[in-house]
Amino acid sequence: MKIGELAAASGTTAKTIRFYEQSGVLPEPTRTSSGYRDYGPEFVDRLGFIRRAQAAGLTLREVGQILAISDRGDTPCGHVRQVLADRLDQVRAQIAELVTLETHLDALLTHAQRGVPTEHDNATVCWILEADPADHSRAAGG
């Protein structure tokens, strides 16, 4: 099948297919005598795997490592488990960082809503970001 047919069959675009080929996660297909790419049905399955792996948050580099293990005839499931465990740890760390950021933003907005006018005179840019909102919540008894 031609690249447009593969794109339609796999739910992706020709541009994405070319990108995957350049990235090494999709092998170069054979070419017809007129130079067109000629993809077999196995490419649909491989593209489906790539999309599912990316949906799980894996990078193309990680996907490439998994596919390389499979391409040499080994079962990559042990490696996949480790990659997924590492990714889950990263996601949990990002969530913790986002919770901290949420708390900080909430404190800044609370501080801004209380509006301490005396700080306007001393601000170099914006008193909301220049003052420590925690200092004011302690001073206000909150």
N, CA, C and O of each residue as an XYZ file, in Angstrom:
568
protein
N       0.849     -1.186      0.000
C       0.000      0.000      0.000
C       0.883      1.233      0.000
O       2.005      1.215      0.505
N       0.365      2.287     -0.567
C       1.091      3.554     -0.625
C       0.959      4.273      0.712
O       0.151      3.889      1.556
N       1.755      5.315      0.895
C       1.808      6.020      2.176
C       0.444      6.616      2.571
O       0.082      6.605      3.748
N      -0.299      7.127      1.601
C      -1.621      7.681      1.894
C      -2.584      6.609      2.379
O      -3.399      6.853      3.269
N      -2.487      5.430      1.794
C      -3.330      4.307      2.214
C      -2.958      3.844      3.622
O      -3.827      3.537      4.438
N      -1.661      3.802      3.891
C      -1.206      3.427      5.229
C      -1.668      4.456      6.249
O      -2.107      4.096      7.342
N      -1.574      5.713      5.903
C      -2.018      6.776      6.810
C      -3.495      6.602      7.138
O      -3.889      6.694      8.301
N      -4.304      6.354      6.129
C      -5.739      6.172      6.351
C      -6.011      4.919      7.175
O      -6.852      4.942      8.074
N      -5.313      3.834      6.881
C      -5.537      2.566      7.584
C      -5.085      2.630      9.044
O      -5.621      1.919      9.894
N      -4.109      3.475      9.329
C      -3.552      3.534     10.683
C      -4.056      4.727     11.484
O      -3.752      4.848     12.670
N      -4.816      5.601     10.852
C      -5.329      6.775     11.560
C      -4.266      7.812     11.854
O      -4.348      8.520     12.857
N      -3.285      7.907     11.002
C      -2.224      8.904     11.171
C      -2.075      9.674      9.857
O      -2.931      9.587      8.977
N      -0.996     10.416      9.736
C      -0.780     11.189      8.507
C       0.492     10.715      7.813
O       1.357     10.086      8.422
N       0.581     11.029      6.540
C       1.784     10.692      5.774
C       3.004     11.399      6.368
O       4.099     10.837      6.410
N       2.806     12.612      6.818
C       3.910     13.370      7.426
C       4.421     12.660      8.676
O       5.629     12.580      8.896
N       3.502     12.145      9.493
C       3.894     11.427     10.707
C       4.635     10.143     10.344
O       5.626      9.795     10.986
N       4.167      9.454      9.337
C       4.832      8.224      8.901
C       6.257      8.519      8.463
O       7.180      7.794      8.832
N       6.444      9.556      7.692
C       7.803      9.937      7.258
C       8.670     10.306      8.459
O       9.849      9.956      8.513
N       8.076     11.016      9.423
C       8.809     11.381     10.636
C       9.239     10.131     11.400
O      10.378     10.044     11.859
N       8.342      9.175     11.536
C       8.683      7.925     12.222
C       9.793      7.179     11.490
O      10.660      6.576     12.123
N       9.771      7.217     10.173
C      10.845      6.588      9.408
C      12.177      7.284      9.695
O      13.188      6.621      9.925
N      12.176      8.626      9.680
C      13.397      9.376      9.952
C      13.883      9.150     11.379
O      15.087      9.160     11.633
N      12.943      8.944     12.322
C      13.295      8.724     13.725
C      13.781      7.303     13.980
O      14.363      7.025     15.029
N      13.547      6.412     13.036
C      14.018      5.045     13.178
C      13.038      4.083     13.836
O      13.359      2.906     14.000
N      11.843      4.553     14.220
C      10.884      3.645     14.839
C      10.061      2.896     13.787
O       9.419      1.890     14.090
N      10.089      3.386     12.578
C       9.408      2.723     11.467
C      10.465      2.457     10.401
O      11.104      3.394      9.924
N      10.659      1.199     10.020
C      11.694      0.914      9.015
C      11.320      1.472      7.646
O      10.147      1.691      7.342
N      12.320      1.687      6.854
C      12.075      2.120      5.473
C      11.354      0.997      4.750
O      11.772     -0.157      4.837
N      10.285      1.309      4.041
C       9.590      0.267      3.284
C      10.316     -0.015      1.972
O      11.222      0.712      1.563
N       9.892     -1.076      1.343
C      10.408     -1.312     -0.005
C       9.842     -0.228     -0.917
O       8.893      0.472     -0.564
N      10.441     -0.107     -2.083
C       9.978      0.895     -3.054
C       9.506      0.193     -4.312
O      10.039     -0.842     -4.714
N       8.503      0.777     -4.915
C       8.037      0.252     -6.199
C       9.054      0.642     -7.266
O       9.957      1.438     -7.007
N       8.912      0.097     -8.431
C       9.840      0.426     -9.520
C       9.782      1.907     -9.878
O      10.743      2.458    -10.416
N       8.654      2.549     -9.579
C       8.537      3.979     -9.857
C       8.968      4.834     -8.659
O       8.864      6.059     -8.706
N       9.448      4.200     -7.595
C       9.997      4.942     -6.464
C       9.036      5.213     -5.325
O       9.418      5.831     -4.332
N       7.806      4.767     -5.448
C       6.843      4.979     -4.354
C       7.112      4.009     -3.202
O       7.520      2.867     -3.414
N       6.875      4.490     -1.980
C       6.969      3.593     -0.828
C       5.883      2.535     -0.944
O       4.756      2.826     -1.344
N       6.235      1.306     -0.591
C       5.284      0.199     -0.669
C       5.246     -0.493      0.694
O       6.144     -1.262      1.038
N       4.190     -0.207      1.465
C       4.064     -0.707      2.830
C       3.243     -1.984      2.883
O       2.230     -2.114      2.197
N       3.687     -2.916      3.698
C       2.933     -4.138      3.933
C       1.990     -3.945      5.112
O       2.073     -2.933      5.806
N       1.098     -4.896      5.348
C       0.108     -4.775      6.429
C       0.741     -4.723      7.830
O       0.123     -4.217      8.767
N       1.951     -5.235      7.975
C       2.633     -5.195      9.279
C       2.916     -3.763      9.744
O       3.094     -3.517     10.937
N       2.956     -2.834      8.805
C       3.188     -1.437      9.165
C       2.000     -0.849      9.921
O       2.179      0.011     10.783
N       0.800     -1.301      9.607
C      -0.393     -0.830     10.322
C      -0.282     -1.229     11.791
O      -0.551     -0.428     12.687
N       0.119     -2.486     12.027
C       0.276     -2.972     13.407
C       1.368     -2.202     14.145
O       1.199     -1.837     15.308
N       2.463     -1.963     13.478
C       3.582     -1.258     14.114
C       3.188      0.186     14.459
O       3.523      0.692     15.530
N       2.479      0.832     13.543
C       2.017      2.199     13.818
C       1.035      2.210     14.989
O       1.051      3.131     15.806
N       0.194      1.202     15.070
C      -0.728      1.088     16.205
C       0.031      0.940     17.511
O      -0.333      1.549     18.517
N       1.085      0.134     17.502
C       1.903     -0.025     18.704
C       2.555      1.298     19.096
O       2.549      1.677     20.267
N       3.112      1.989     18.121
C       3.771      3.275     18.391
C       2.784      4.255     19.016
O       3.109      4.929     19.993
N       1.602      4.334     18.464
C       0.585      5.269     18.981
C       0.172      4.896     20.405
O       0.012      5.779     21.247
N      -0.003      3.600     20.685
C      -0.379      3.170     22.042
C       0.745      3.458     23.034
O       0.489      3.867     24.167
N       1.978      3.247     22.611
C       3.116      3.520     23.488
C       3.222      5.014     23.793
O       3.500      5.403     24.927
N       3.001      5.840     22.786
C       3.039      7.284     23.009
C       1.876      7.728     23.890
O       2.028      8.643     24.699
N       0.726      7.092     23.742
C      -0.424      7.419     24.592
C      -0.136      7.080     26.052
O      -0.728      7.665     26.959
N       0.781      6.129     26.274
C       1.189      5.771     27.630
C       2.285      6.706     28.142
O       2.800      6.526     29.246
N       2.636      7.704     27.329
C       3.616      8.695     27.760
C       5.055      8.361     27.429
O       5.972      9.019     27.920
N       5.268      7.348     26.603
C       6.633      6.983     26.256
C       7.168      7.888     25.153
O       6.426      8.330     24.277
N       8.447      8.148     25.214
C       9.103      8.958     24.187
C       9.373      8.087     22.962
O       9.333      6.860     23.051
N       9.646      8.711     21.832
C       9.994      7.941     20.636
C      11.276      7.150     20.853
O      11.437      6.061     20.303
N      12.179      7.689     21.644
C      13.417      6.968     21.954
C      13.101      5.675     22.698
O      13.644      4.617     22.381
N      12.215      5.770     23.691
C      11.827      4.581     24.448
C      11.086      3.583     23.561
O      11.308      2.376     23.653
N      10.205      4.094     22.702
C       9.475      3.234     21.769
C      10.468      2.531     20.848
O      10.333      1.340     20.569
N      11.465      3.280     20.379
C      12.483      2.695     19.509
C      13.262      1.587     20.184
O      13.583      0.576     19.559
N      13.569      1.773     21.471
C      14.288      0.730     22.212
C      13.442     -0.537     22.315
O      13.946     -1.645     22.135
N      12.164     -0.366     22.604
C      11.255     -1.517     22.714
C      11.158     -2.238     21.374
O      11.238     -3.465     21.313
N      10.986     -1.472     20.309
C      10.865     -2.074     18.978
C      12.160     -2.762     18.557
O      12.122     -3.799     17.895
N      13.300     -2.197     18.934
C      14.589     -2.815     18.595
C      14.716     -4.185     19.265
O      15.211     -5.133     18.655
N      14.272     -4.287     20.509
C      14.299     -5.576     21.211
C      13.412     -6.576     20.475
O      13.804     -7.721     20.248
N      12.213     -6.128     20.108
C      11.273     -6.993     19.391
C      11.819     -7.375     18.018
O      11.703     -8.529     17.605
N      12.407     -6.427     17.316
C      12.919     -6.666     15.962
C      14.038     -7.702     15.937
O      14.220     -8.396     14.937
N      14.778     -7.807     17.020
C      15.846     -8.818     17.041
C      15.331    -10.173     17.537
O      16.114    -11.104     17.728
N      14.005    -10.281     17.745
C      13.398    -11.562     18.069
C      13.198    -11.824     19.545
O      12.757    -12.910     19.923
N      13.513    -10.849     20.394
C      13.332    -11.016     21.835
C      11.994    -10.426     22.257
O      11.423     -9.586     21.562
N      11.507    -10.879     23.401
C      10.257    -10.345     23.948
C      10.602     -9.153     24.832
O      11.343     -9.308     25.803
N      10.082     -7.965     24.521
C      10.461     -6.763     25.265
C       9.620     -6.477     26.502
O       9.771     -5.413     27.102
N       8.737     -7.391     26.905
C       7.777     -7.079     27.970
C       8.440     -6.728     29.303
O       7.945     -5.858     30.019
N       9.533     -7.378     29.645
C      10.252     -7.024     30.876
C      10.770     -5.597     30.802
O      10.673     -4.840     31.768
N      11.313     -5.240     29.664
C      11.802     -3.874     29.447
C      10.638     -2.881     29.484
O      10.755     -1.794     30.050
N       9.528     -3.263     28.880
C       8.348     -2.394     28.871
C       7.870     -2.140     30.302
O       7.535     -1.009     30.655
N       7.839     -3.194     31.125
C       7.427     -3.017     32.528
C       8.307     -1.990     33.230
O       7.805     -1.130     33.955
N       9.619     -2.077     33.017
C      10.537     -1.134     33.665
C      10.347      0.281     33.149
O      10.355      1.232     33.930
N      10.177      0.428     31.841
C       9.965      1.751     31.244
C       8.672      2.365     31.778
O       8.633      3.552     32.101
N       7.612      1.556     31.870
C       6.338      2.058     32.386
C       6.434      2.426     33.861
O       5.854      3.423     34.290
N       7.163      1.630     34.641
C       7.349      1.945     36.064
C       8.114      3.263     36.216
O       7.773      4.091     37.061
N       9.142      3.449     35.400
C       9.908      4.703     35.439
C       9.019      5.884     35.046
O       9.072      6.946     35.667
N       8.208      5.689     34.019
C       7.314      6.764     33.559
C       6.290      7.107     34.635
O       5.986      8.280     34.848
N       5.755      6.090     35.315
C       4.799      6.327     36.386
C       5.450      7.129     37.518
O       4.829      8.034     38.075
N       6.695      6.799     37.854
C       7.415      7.577     38.876
C       7.556      9.033     38.447
O       7.384      9.941     39.259
N       7.869      9.258     37.166
C       7.996     10.625     36.655
C       6.671     11.365     36.738
O       6.630     12.533     37.126
N       5.594     10.692     36.377
C       4.267     11.319     36.413
C       3.896     11.673     37.844
O       3.361     12.752     38.098
N       4.172     10.781     38.775
C       3.859     11.056     40.176
C       4.665     12.237     40.705
O       4.155     13.040     41.486
N       5.917     12.342     40.283
C       6.739     13.490     40.687
C       6.179     14.777     40.089
O       6.145     15.808     40.761
N       5.741     14.724     38.838
C       5.146     15.905     38.201
C       3.861     16.308     38.908
O       3.597     17.497     39.086
N       3.069     15.339     39.309
C       1.830     15.640     40.030
C       2.153     16.336     41.341
O       1.497     17.315     41.699
N       3.158     15.844     42.065
C       3.551     16.469     43.330
C       4.002     17.909     43.090
O       3.659     18.802     43.864
N       4.766     18.138     42.027
C       5.205     19.495     41.696
C       4.010     20.382     41.357
O       3.966     21.548     41.749
N       3.051     19.833     40.635
C       1.867     20.609     40.268
C       1.007     20.940     41.491
O       0.429     22.025     41.561
N       0.920     20.028     42.442
C       0.170     20.300     43.669
C       0.843     21.436     44.436
O       0.164     22.320     44.958
N       2.166     21.415     44.506
C       2.908     22.499     45.162
C       2.674     23.813     44.434
O       2.446     24.839     45.074
N       2.726     23.798     43.112
C       2.470     24.999     42.322
C       1.045     25.492     42.541
O       0.825     26.696     42.674
N       0.081     24.589     42.580
C      -1.313     24.968     42.810
C      -1.453     25.683     44.156
O      -2.129     26.707     44.249
N      -0.823     25.151     45.181
C      -0.882     25.764     46.510
C      -0.274     27.162     46.483
O      -0.818     28.094     47.076
N       0.850     27.302     45.797
C       1.522     28.600     45.710
C       0.664     29.615     44.952
O       0.517     30.758     45.387
N       0.101     29.195     43.819
C      -0.748     30.092     43.035
C      -1.986     30.508     43.829
O      -2.393     31.669     43.788
N      -2.573     29.571     44.541
C      -3.738     29.881     45.358
C      -3.375     30.917     46.423
O      -4.139     31.849     46.673
N      -2.203     30.750     47.051
C      -1.764     31.710     48.068
C      -1.541     33.091     47.454
O      -1.900     34.106     48.050
N      -0.944     33.125     46.257
C      -0.723     34.412     45.585
C      -2.050     35.099     45.261
O      -2.193     36.305     45.464
N      -3.009     34.337     44.761
C      -4.304     34.932     44.423
C      -5.054     35.389     45.671
O      -5.715     36.428     45.650
N      -4.959     34.635     46.738
C      -5.582     35.048     47.998
C      -4.950     36.346     48.486
O      -5.639     37.266     48.925
N      -3.636     36.399     48.400
C      -2.890     37.609     48.777
C      -3.327     38.791     47.911
O      -3.515     39.896     48.418
N      -3.488     38.561     46.614
C      -3.882     39.634     45.700
C      -5.301     40.116     45.995
O      -5.590     41.307     45.883
N      -6.178     39.201     46.368
C      -7.569     39.579     46.660
C      -7.667     40.397     47.946
O      -8.544     41.250     48.083
N      -6.776     40.135     48.871
C      -6.784     40.909     50.119
C      -6.277     42.324     49.870
O      -6.657     43.264     50.568
N      -5.405     42.464     48.854
C      -4.903     43.767     48.435
C      -4.315     44.604     49.551
O      -5.034     45.287     50.279
N      -3.014     44.544     49.676
C      -2.324     45.321     50.700
C      -1.755     46.563     50.021
O      -0.684     46.486     49.420
N      -2.442     47.710     50.097
C      -2.054     48.882     49.325
C      -0.682     49.435     49.661
O      -0.053     50.036     48.791
N      -0.188     49.264     50.875
C       1.111     49.837     51.215
C       2.237     49.184     50.425
O       3.294     49.787     50.241
N       2.022     47.973     49.963
C       3.064     47.287     49.198
C       3.195     47.848     47.785
O       4.235     47.674     47.151
N       2.168     48.512     47.285
C       2.247     49.094     45.943
C       3.392     50.092     45.851
O       4.054     50.180     44.816
N       3.632     50.838     46.911
C       4.665     51.879     46.896
C       6.066     51.288     46.806
O       6.965     51.921     46.251
N       6.268     50.087     47.342
C       7.611     49.506     47.389
C       7.882     48.501     46.271
O       9.000     47.999     46.154
N       6.906     48.208     45.472
C       7.071     47.195     44.429
C       7.903     47.738     43.276
O       7.744     48.885     42.861
N       8.792     46.892     42.769
C       9.552     47.296     41.588
C       8.794     46.958     40.310
O       8.969     47.629     39.292
N       7.952     45.925     40.348
C       7.141     45.580     39.187
C       5.693     45.348     39.609
O       4.802     46.079     39.176
N       5.444     44.340     40.449
C       4.086     44.034     40.885
C       4.122     43.462     42.293
O       4.751     42.432     42.535
N       3.451     44.129     43.214
C       3.475     43.752     44.627
C       2.939     42.349     44.873
O       3.307     41.722     45.866
N       2.086     41.845     44.002
C       1.511     40.513     44.212
C       2.599     39.448     44.157
O       2.603     38.513     44.957
N       3.516     39.593     43.213
C       4.573     38.599     43.050
C       5.812     38.907     43.888
O       6.639     38.021     44.105
N       5.955     40.128     44.357
C       7.165     40.498     45.073
C       7.092     40.225     46.567
O       8.127     40.102     47.223
N       5.907     40.129     47.107
C       5.769     39.847     48.532
C       5.552     38.352     48.732
O       5.052     37.666     47.840
N       5.923     37.860     49.886
C       5.683     36.456     50.222
C       4.281     36.350     50.795
O       4.029     36.855     51.889
N       3.361     35.707     50.088
C       1.987     35.641     50.566
C       1.870     34.922     51.901
O       0.929     35.176     52.653
N       2.797     34.037     52.209
C       2.745     33.318     53.488
C       2.944     34.284     54.654
O       2.348     34.097     55.714
N       3.771     35.311     54.474
C       4.006     36.287     55.536
C       2.707     37.011     55.887
O       2.433     37.268     57.059
N       1.911     37.338     54.873
C       0.690     38.073     55.092
C      -0.409     37.206     55.678
O      -1.228     37.687     56.460
N      -0.435     35.932     55.307
C      -1.471     35.073     55.860
C      -1.183     34.812     57.343
O      -2.115     34.665     58.134
N       0.105     34.751     57.728
C       0.442     34.590     59.138
C       0.103     35.871     59.898
O      -0.423     35.822     61.010
N       0.409     37.013     59.288
C       0.154     38.296     59.956
C      -1.347     38.544     60.096
O      -1.792     39.186     61.047
N      -2.112     38.036     59.155
C      -3.552     38.242     59.186
C      -4.248     37.180     60.054
O      -5.469     37.185     60.208
N      -3.440     36.277     60.612
C      -4.009     35.234     61.450
C      -4.534     34.066     60.667
O      -5.330     33.282     61.184
N      -4.095     33.924     59.387
C      -4.613     32.861     58.536
C      -3.527     32.032     58.087
O      -3.747     31.069     57.352
